[in-house]
């Protein structure tokens, strides 16, 4: 049985001290407490110390919503991502949130569920909640209408995963083209003559850049480039079945983890093995990629670093006089990806 008074004590943990509570404890009026806490207006040194002591004892925090309505900082930043279920974007959110916490800010995330039409609506909604800045993960190519809209954003903004340079905004990403070229060259070195560029969403900026890098490597090797889109495991099964009929000298470059997972599931259903029946390299180092029956060779993005660098750029702009730090310097910050060698490509480890 709960002892008498415990319920009230538990509730006290979540009670929020108000300005009036601070004023009452310090023995002053609300206006005097407000002047002391904001640093605006005349208050004697003795009274100011008494008010600040009361605020500390009550764990008083200023009302951020009220501050924002007065033209101040809201203490919130917004982030727009395609989907929460994607490990890449989820990891970026974690990194941005960590930086936001060190800057005493709350992160508010909006997911568009891969619907590009929702992107600007999500931005408008976050601005309606008076966020101080934005981190935008826009995987699609920018349309002229989006560029015009982004140029009018009233808060510092940083992009991740795809460039916002057309709108004059800084972005943080990897060199998708060069990373795909390196991965494809690795497969060529293993002697594969049929290498297929495998995608799920070929219209996305990152996927198109990775296909461009693949084409560059294939052209350098004097090999024909082939692009194939898979929407589910059944489509992956059809691809493996058809390729397997003409020999086992083929390999796949999966443009993201979704395509790779379709292939892994399809191969299990068809009782095909890597690298005996085919080789594969995938973008993104997803959970258990290194613990599969045949550990998967991957292009590993510095996901946490991408989110961290983007968030630091944003707060540099917020903490500068005119937000110039988030706009000055090079518009693109390009980080290095790593080709993590395992066994699916044909290497023995």
Steps between C-alpha positions, in 0.01 A plus 500: 500500500636843407582707812293813549652795317705301245269579209539872562878464523512315163296774337735768636778359282314624192364825637634802309595807697348826376633852516247572777645213708849647473374848588307367800801312639728801450245734656471731198247582233473319167635799306812521720561125462460528124753786479754307706465176303505666157779742585291786364419788735632625834510268801724536805785249525370358828150450358635349178704240694194411711288451187763289321537282813124445509501410129775241554322346799176467302682386182323781317524502119378795290186442293652444155165541320448840658855601409444396138179703481698802618748449216755299697637147462254212545769253602382256231648391169313306234610208285328356192584144390342258249422229759579405857540128422813555286808429711698773321252775583431363849873514576521855363213599729686355800813699413310827443310452825824453695634832367166670566506387864848644553359829366198485734263447208218258431495312167164464322496245216253473214497204258364537147460123447686523168242743363683795347174698490504493882845656531409867486185438705719350773733802485205739528363309799833517682531872426146545634630355829773768490807277477830689509659303214455203268688185395355368174557151359361543149580189297330624186644739244398859567230632270506869399201557729680341796811708433293818505334395826826401669658834409232676705546298821509742795726282720850348460474170309739214425442202269617141535525213250428722197630848408297815552761706316253621236317675781826640641482282811780285649480119488686204648529170308736239359630484143246242383635489146862429593397250770293300250782516247743355756259219596440410135874496426542256788249263340675535163828405667336177615447411134125563474403592144129548568444755773149637550410830667207412727256761631169545680436873449694599186360854501680599821809722483725261693396200289561685173843612619591144596386373161711769334808377687419141403472601133835676515673188634331272247597727212863507619498118512345474152194321641130559422306686771164356609247663730228295671223613736359264764189591697474189716648156569308342211664739253840415649425129461418550131827686450714235671321220320547659157864593560576156639380329183781658300782423739643592837732780393270784607500742790271768638564851630204567731444875523362476854425253777138446388611363164764286672248351745267407212789318333608320818143376561461398134830311501395305808172406332684385184777329699764716335813597687746789493760510357468150347195585289536879481684786666356811663602829659240719668486861610438546875618277780172379649453287812625140463663570161821366653325204668328350195594151379713685246600833658408785268758735352362855533565865429474639853394860538613703804137546598549638848766739375268628226232590755753645743669724242165621365369585847821682597479704179143591588580612855802692377257699289250536784765621741651754261374855474326462163492125437783534251696204637241260365525660156863605468790295371467193278137408445579128482675306776594164348596222741676176408320166485681172570496180295474233770633175353327179609420188295195562279717667234729197470771599749612242753530631854 
